[in-house]
Amino acid sequence: MEWVRGKTIGHGTFAAVSLAKPTNRSSDFPSVIAVKSCGLSHCESLMNERMMLDEIKDCPEIIRCFGDSITIENGVRLYNVALEYASGGALSEKVKKNPLPENEVRWYTKSVLKGLQFIHRSGIVHCDIKLQNILLLSDGEVKIADFGLAKKSTATGKYEIRGTPMYMGPETVAGGEQESASDVWALGCLVTEMITGESVWNCSDIGGLLMKIGGGAEIPEIPGKISDDGKDFLGKCLVKNPRERWTAEMLLRHPFISTVLFTEAENQISPRDPFDFPDWESEQSCCSLTPEDVEFRCELPAIPPAARLGQLLTAQKPDWSVSNSWVKVR
């Protein structure tokens, strides 16, 4: 893919992310993409991300990759990876404004779990699941991003401890073990932060933080304002022993996740014709869902178009001579 670089929208330790526009018009590519770039001498992490994304490219909950390239800009050789642009930003920005209501937490968690299930089934460990690496598209879709630290599960050879200390599992800190269960621990931290709006560990000293995580029996405090299902869900994620921790596949069957009914995407589906609305709305019967109503769903029986028209018929003849309330449409 050929593209033209636009403004910079983010920076990392070695890489920068820019908006870009593909130069070849094709339905295979969106009109705007994000390009992550770094110097060719520091591209190991970015090349790893490109390779990992190639192996898990068929999952809708994972950010799409459109290829890589090497460019020379201002005399510097850059390695670039073209990615799907998440215009909704990172989930961390949403949580920074306010803690999320539980129904939103459940929906985001379910999407992340679907992505994790796919990643783990592909024999990959993300190693850096956190709010900053969960991105949102304009339509509310959730995407797991930033696979620069990802690795093959049970890969031979030594791997350094990788990831963000605040989200590291006890087995990673204490024994250098980092497998799919470590991603599940990080998910538990992520869900807790969405509920509370605060970090799971109240510790500013990195040494003290690692001692808390890796030594002793302490685990992050489970929020009191979450439902019983939510508390049980977090209890299955934040287990010290990784062998006793639930897997992503098991967690997708947990009531905290399996009973999620409402999504913004469902609520924004456009009808194919005037009678294709999912529910017939009137002043007498309204079934529009608000975020607070996610615990239940109002179901109406399907009404055929002919029956719907019949509901509009009246024996009273309209007086077409009254025109002061007419609206000109053409």
C-alpha positions as semicolon CSV with decimal commas, in nm:
position;residue;x (nm);y (nm);z (nm)
1;M;0,000;0,000;0,000
2;E;0,124;0,348;-0,090
3;W;0,020;0,638;0,130
4;V;0,084;1,004;0,209
5;R;0,173;1,092;0,569
6;G;-0,038;1,345;0,756
7;K;-0,017;1,493;1,105
8;T;0,135;1,308;1,401
9;I;-0,127;1,189;1,651
10;G;0,081;0,995;1,905
11;H;0,430;0,918;2,035
12;G;0,591;0,619;2,206
13;T;0,942;0,549;2,333
14;F;1,076;0,477;1,986
15;A;0,778;0,504;1,751
16;A;0,540;0,778;1,641
17;V;0,190;0,738;1,496
18;S;0,068;0,956;1,210
19;L;-0,251;0,983;1,013
20;A;-0,208;0,887;0,649
21;K;-0,411;0,869;0,332
22;P;-0,373;0,582;0,084
23;T;-0,287;0,705;-0,264
24;N;-0,452;0,414;-0,445
25;R;-0,829;0,423;-0,431
26;S;-0,952;0,078;-0,340
27;S;-1,244;-0,064;-0,149
28;D;-0,994;-0,290;0,027
29;F;-0,853;0,002;0,225
30;P;-1,018;0,277;0,434
31;S;-0,983;0,639;0,331
32;V;-0,772;0,718;0,638
33;I;-0,520;0,492;0,812
34;A;-0,272;0,521;1,099
35;V;0,098;0,469;1,027
36;K;0,330;0,370;1,311
37;S;0,692;0,460;1,232
38;C;1,033;0,431;1,395
39;G;1,396;0,452;1,298
40;L;1,519;0,144;1,114
41;S;1,779;0,080;1,385
42;H;1,506;0,058;1,654
43;C;1,241;-0,137;1,463
44;E;1,259;-0,476;1,639
45;S;0,942;-0,419;1,841
46;L;0,751;-0,276;1,545
47;M;0,859;-0,563;1,320
48;N;0,740;-0,805;1,589
49;E;0,403;-0,628;1,593
50;R;0,375;-0,661;1,216
51;M;0,451;-1,035;1,226
52;M;0,206;-1,101;1,511
53;L;-0,074;-0,911;1,337
54;D;-0,017;-1,117;1,024
55;E;-0,097;-1,433;1,225
56;I;-0,418;-1,299;1,383
57;K;-0,551;-1,086;1,101
58;D;-0,893;-1,252;1,080
59;C;-1,025;-1,139;1,420
60;P;-1,265;-0,838;1,419
61;E;-1,158;-0,744;1,774
62;I;-0,794;-0,695;1,673
63;I;-0,660;-0,388;1,494
64;R;-0,608;-0,450;1,123
65;C;-0,268;-0,426;0,957
66;F;-0,229;-0,322;0,592
67;G;0,140;-0,396;0,547
68;D;0,480;-0,241;0,614
69;S;0,733;-0,032;0,424
70;I;1,065;0,147;0,454
71;T;1,084;0,517;0,369
72;I;1,353;0,784;0,377
73;E;1,226;1,108;0,526
74;N;1,449;1,406;0,606
75;G;1,750;1,183;0,552
76;V;1,631;0,922;0,807
77;R;1,539;0,564;0,715
78;L;1,206;0,475;0,876
79;Y;1,028;0,145;0,920
80;N;0,650;0,191;0,888
81;V;0,349;-0,028;0,965
82;A;0,011;0,075;0,820
83;L;-0,275;0,012;1,064
84;E;-0,647;0,061;1,098
85;Y;-0,724;0,410;1,234
86;A;-0,922;0,406;1,558
87;S;-1,084;0,749;1,556
88;G;-1,250;0,688;1,895
89;G;-0,911;0,688;2,067
90;A;-0,793;0,468;2,351
91;L;-1,026;0,332;2,617
92;S;-0,799;0,498;2,876
93;E;-0,914;0,841;2,754
94;K;-1,278;0,745;2,806
95;V;-1,213;0,612;3,157
96;K;-1,001;0,917;3,245
97;K;-1,309;1,138;3,218
98;N;-1,530;0,923;3,439
99;P;-1,558;0,563;3,562
100;L;-1,783;0,367;3,327
101;P;-2,130;0,233;3,409
102;E;-2,133;-0,143;3,450
103;N;-2,323;-0,212;3,128
104;E;-2,048;-0,040;2,926
105;V;-1,780;-0,226;3,121
106;R;-1,950;-0,554;3,037
107;W;-1,969;-0,474;2,666
108;Y;-1,604;-0,360;2,641
109;T;-1,489;-0,659;2,845
110;K;-1,677;-0,901;2,622
111;S;-1,512;-0,754;2,311
112;V;-1,165;-0,768;2,464
113;L;-1,226;-1,128;2,573
114;K;-1,326;-1,228;2,219
115;G;-0,998;-1,083;2,095
116;L;-0,798;-1,253;2,372
117;Q;-0,961;-1,587;2,299
118;F;-0,853;-1,559;1,935
119;I;-0,501;-1,448;2,031
120;H;-0,453;-1,733;2,277
121;R;-0,597;-1,993;2,039
122;S;-0,338;-1,873;1,788
123;G;-0,062;-1,954;2,037
124;I;0,023;-1,591;2,113
125;V;0,046;-1,396;2,439
126;H;-0,017;-1,020;2,413
127;C;0,193;-0,933;2,723
128;D;0,069;-0,573;2,749
129;I;-0,309;-0,571;2,790
130;K;-0,406;-0,233;2,938
131;L;-0,656;0,048;2,881
132;Q;-0,414;0,239;2,658
133;N;-0,393;-0,057;2,418
134;I;-0,769;-0,100;2,377
135;L;-0,884;0,126;2,095
136;L;-1,230;0,237;1,985
137;L;-1,353;0,291;1,632
138;S;-1,604;0,563;1,542
139;D;-1,892;0,315;1,553
140;G;-1,798;0,190;1,900
141;E;-1,616;-0,124;1,786
142;V;-1,341;-0,236;2,023
143;K;-0,993;-0,329;1,898
144;I;-0,693;-0,474;2,080
145;A;-0,378;-0,297;1,960
146;D;-0,002;-0,266;2,019
147;F;0,149;-0,613;1,974
148;G;0,508;-0,492;1,995
149;L;0,570;-0,696;2,313
150;A;0,363;-1,000;2,211
151;K;0,531;-1,340;2,198
152;K;0,462;-1,698;2,105
153;S;0,314;-1,897;2,390
154;T;0,557;-2,143;2,556
155;A;0,828;-2,029;2,315
156;T;1,168;-2,183;2,370
157;G;1,450;-1,960;2,481
158;K;1,463;-1,687;2,743
159;Y;1,230;-1,392;2,734
160;E;1,278;-1,084;2,942
161;I;0,984;-0,967;3,154
162;R;0,779;-0,745;2,928
163;G;0,477;-0,523;2,971
164;T;0,350;-0,257;3,210
165;P;0,426;-0,328;3,580
166;M;0,083;-0,214;3,703
167;Y;-0,080;-0,492;3,497
168;M;0,175;-0,769;3,548
169;G;0,063;-1,100;3,695
170;P;0,226;-1,235;4,014
171;E;0,384;-1,525;3,820
172;T;0,550;-1,277;3,583
173;V;0,703;-1,067;3,860
174;A;0,799;-1,359;4,085
175;G;0,911;-1,616;3,829
176;G;0,931;-1,456;3,485
177;E;0,639;-1,670;3,363
178;Q;0,426;-1,493;3,103
179;E;0,161;-1,698;2,929
180;S;-0,206;-1,656;2,839
181;A;-0,306;-1,655;3,208
182;S;-0,097;-1,339;3,248
183;D;-0,316;-1,162;2,992
184;V;-0,623;-1,268;3,193
185;W;-0,476;-1,115;3,511
186;A;-0,418;-0,792;3,317
187;L;-0,779;-0,807;3,196
188;G;-0,894;-0,823;3,559
189;C;-0,691;-0,509;3,632
190;L;-0,838;-0,340;3,324
191;V;-1,198;-0,421;3,425
192;T;-1,135;-0,292;3,778
193;E;-1,001;0,036;3,640
194;M;-1,305;0,080;3,415
195;I;-1,530;0,047;3,722
196;T;-1,329;0,268;3,962
197;G;-1,147;0,506;3,727
198;E;-0,831;0,446;3,933
199;S;-0,521;0,224;3,916
200;V;-0,559;-0,114;4,082
201;W;-0,243;-0,070;4,292
202;N;-0,196;0,235;4,513
203;C;0,182;0,243;4,498
204;S;0,408;0,502;4,334
205;D;0,740;0,325;4,402
206;I;0,822;0,066;4,134
207;G;1,013;-0,154;4,377
208;G;0,731;-0,150;4,628
209;L;0,480;-0,218;4,350
210;L;0,667;-0,527;4,230
211;M;0,695;-0,654;4,588
212;K;0,319;-0,616;4,629
213;I;0,245;-0,804;4,309
214;G;0,505;-1,077;4,330
215;G;0,528;-1,140;4,704
216;G;0,262;-1,222;4,959
217;A;-0,103;-1,302;4,903
218;E;-0,238;-0,955;4,829
219;I;-0,448;-0,903;4,515
220;P;-0,609;-0,585;4,377
221;E;-0,919;-0,483;4,571
222;I;-1,242;-0,582;4,398
223;P;-1,473;-0,276;4,372
224;G;-1,769;-0,277;4,608
225;K;-1,999;-0,098;4,364
226;I;-1,994;-0,372;4,102
227;S;-2,266;-0,640;4,083
228;D;-2,225;-0,983;4,240
229;D;-2,166;-1,128;3,893
230;G;-1,897;-0,866;3,837
231;K;-1,727;-0,945;4,167
232;D;-1,728;-1,315;4,086
233;F;-1,591;-1,244;3,737
234;L;-1,301;-1,042;3,879
235;G;-1,242;-1,313;4,136
236;K;-1,187;-1,558;3,849
237;C;-0,934;-1,323;3,683
238;L;-0,735;-1,205;3,985
239;V;-0,622;-1,542;4,118
240;K;-0,261;-1,560;4,239
241;N;-0,206;-1,907;4,098
242;P;-0,217;-1,884;3,715
243;R;-0,321;-2,252;3,691
244;E;-0,640;-2,172;3,882
245;R;-0,719;-1,860;3,682
246;W;-1,003;-1,887;3,432
247;T;-0,917;-1,877;3,063
248;A;-1,060;-1,627;2,816
249;E;-1,283;-1,900;2,675
250;M;-1,422;-1,984;3,020
251;L;-1,477;-1,616;3,105
252;L;-1,684;-1,564;2,789
253;R;-1,938;-1,805;2,939
254;H;-1,949;-1,622;3,273
255;P;-2,288;-1,454;3,351
256;F;-2,117;-1,113;3,378
257;I;-2,040;-1,143;3,005
258;S;-2,280;-1,396;2,858
259;T;-2,592;-1,194;2,949
260;V;-2,483;-0,874;2,771
261;L;-2,771;-0,786;2,535
262;F;-2,728;-0,425;2,430
263;T;-2,464;-0,266;2,214
264;E;-2,445;0,075;2,056
265;A;-2,388;-0,094;1,720
266;E;-2,720;-0,281;1,749
267;N;-2,899;0,039;1,837
268;Q;-2,769;0,220;1,528
269;I;-2,864;-0,034;1,260
270;S;-3,052;0,142;0,980
271;P;-3,373;-0,016;0,846
272;R;-3,375;-0,150;0,490
273;D;-3,725;-0,013;0,427
274;P;-3,989;0,189;0,618
275;F;-4,126;-0,126;0,785
276;D;-3,796;-0,285;0,880
277;F;-3,758;-0,132;1,225
278;P;-3,680;-0,391;1,493
279;D;-3,960;-0,262;1,716
280;W;-4,273;-0,064;1,623
281;E;-4,259;0,253;1,832
282;S;-4,551;0,463;1,944
283;E;-4,645;0,692;2,228
284;Q;-4,818;0,399;2,398
285;S;-4,533;0,149;2,371
286;C;-4,166;0,247;2,364
287;C;-3,884;-0,004;2,380
288;S;-3,581;0,216;2,314
289;L;-3,296;0,110;2,542
290;T;-3,077;0,344;2,738
291;P;-2,741;0,238;2,884
292;E;-2,905;0,206;3,226
293;D;-3,158;-0,046;3,087
294;V;-2,900;-0,301;2,975
295;E;-2,994;-0,554;3,245
296;F;-3,315;-0,632;3,060
297;R;-3,453;-0,610;2,710
298;C;-3,808;-0,533;2,611
299;E;-3,931;-0,777;2,346
300;L;-4,223;-0,707;2,112
301;P;-4,374;-0,969;1,881
302;A;-4,280;-0,928;1,515
303;I;-4,556;-0,747;1,324
304;P;-4,588;-0,809;0,947
305;P;-4,590;-0,493;0,731
306;A;-4,956;-0,546;0,633
307;A;-5,059;-0,563;0,997
308;R;-4,860;-0,250;1,072
309;L;-5,046;-0,065;0,799
310;G;-5,371;-0,193;0,941
311;Q;-5,285;-0,032;1,273
312;L;-5,271;0,304;1,095
313;L;-5,613;0,275;0,928
314;T;-5,898;0,480;1,068
315;A;-6,267;0,513;0,987
316;Q;-6,244;0,889;1,011
317;K;-6,192;1,060;0,674
318;P;-5,919;1,324;0,672
319;D;-6,005;1,682;0,578
320;W;-5,756;1,756;0,300
321;S;-5,875;2,119;0,278
322;V;-5,688;2,206;0,599
323;S;-5,342;2,294;0,475
324;N;-5,193;2,530;0,734
325;S;-4,988;2,247;0,890
326;W;-4,868;2,091;0,565
327;V;-4,495;2,067;0,504
328;K;-4,353;2,126;0,158
329;V;-4,122;1,839;0,063
330;R;-4,046;1,905;-0,301
